[in-house]
Structures are given as C-alpha cells and as structure tokens.
Amino acid sequence: MPPYFSVEVGYSYKSLNKNFIDRICSLIFSKFPFKYGYWNSESNSLLEIIDWNQLLLEKKFILGYDEHVSNNYKQLLLTSELYTHMRMFWGYRNDKISLSIIIPEYEILVDEGEWQFRKGQIKPIIDLCQDLWEQSPVEIIQSCLEMDGSPISIGKVQNGELPSINPIAIINKDLSKTIKNLNNFKLNTELKEIKNNGIMIIANELIHL
C-alpha cells in the first residue's frame, strides 16, 4: 500500500448520540459522496455501515489482538474528482472517538518524497476540516503524513503541546498555551478564527502556490 496523508478528527465520547455517525457522514457526503464499502464491507449498504459503526461506538468497541478484523469498524470509500482513493473509518479509545480520512500521499503532494502540498488538492480538505469543526462537536482536527506517526492526543495539546500541523490543524481558541507555543514552531503558520470558537492553523509554506 502507498503511504497515506490523513486528516484526524477527534470527538469526546460525550458527544455521541443516536444519530452521531449519520449526521457526520451526511456532512462529509455533501462534499465527497459515498462510493461503496471497503475492506470487509464491500457488500454492505451505506445504512448497514452506518448502523454497524454506530453500534460499535455505543459499545466502546476496540478490536482485540486475536480478534478477526471483520468485527472491526466498517470502512468506506468516498467519491472525488481529485482523488482516486479517499477512505474514512472510525475508532474509539480512552473515551475519545476518532474519525480518519485518508488519501494516498502521491495524490496530494507536489512530488513523491517532497514535503509540499499541491494547493488545488489540499484546499478542498481544508474546507472540509472547517465544515466539520463548525457543524459538528469536534474537539480537535489534525493532519499528518505517514512519516509523522500518530496524531497528538487532545490531553497533550491541552497541556500546551502542538498538534500535528501538516499542513492544517484546528483547535479551540481557549487553548491559549498551545497557541502561544506556536511561536516556537519551525514553519510559518497562519492563524484564522472560525466559527464555533475555533482557531484554524495552516502552515502556508508547506502549500505549493
């Protein structure tokens, strides 16, 4: 498999309600429509995938080490004219819900192995991140390349550690300690206030004009 660029969206488990998955999927599908299920869910309808994932989140499900992968959250592919493979999947750990949206790095970077994003390819992702923040109860949004490893936990960000900004993150503007620490970030960043008490952080020098 190719290395992936990912958008990592974090929710508090307290935000879970009966239409949680359906609501957020509908928001995403307004920009990137549902294509079909992926990896053990190809034969499932959209409704089956939504109901399955909703039930697993309600159970706080975590796949066991010796458990078959077919018991895990069901993944799905999104339709896009920009990306041939755009996938999303859910997860749960430590009273946090995670939503991952991934795209092969070669479809979004200027050149393979070069650390800069094509503006036309990353702009729709930035717009989607803003919509998710403003229209759903998000705690944090981060973006990562595969070499970055895992996103930073919300607890560490609340204590002043920087989120993964590759090239975008969104945090609550009350996290003043983290925002102050952006002065030590090696890449020039733009801070933009958005609705729902958010600060969008964009590393502009990573975006190829």
Secondary structure, 3 states (H helix, E strand, C coil): CCCEEEEEEEEEHHHCCCCHHHHHHHHHHCCCCEEEEECCCCCCCHHHHHHHHHHHHHCCCCCCCCCCHHHCCCEEEECCCCCCCEEEEEEEECCEEEEEEEEEHHHCECCCCCCCEEHHHHHHHHHHHHHHHHHCCEEEEEEECHHHCCCCCHHHHHCCCCCCECCEEEEECCCHHHHHHHHHCCCCCEEEEECCCEEEEECHHHEEC
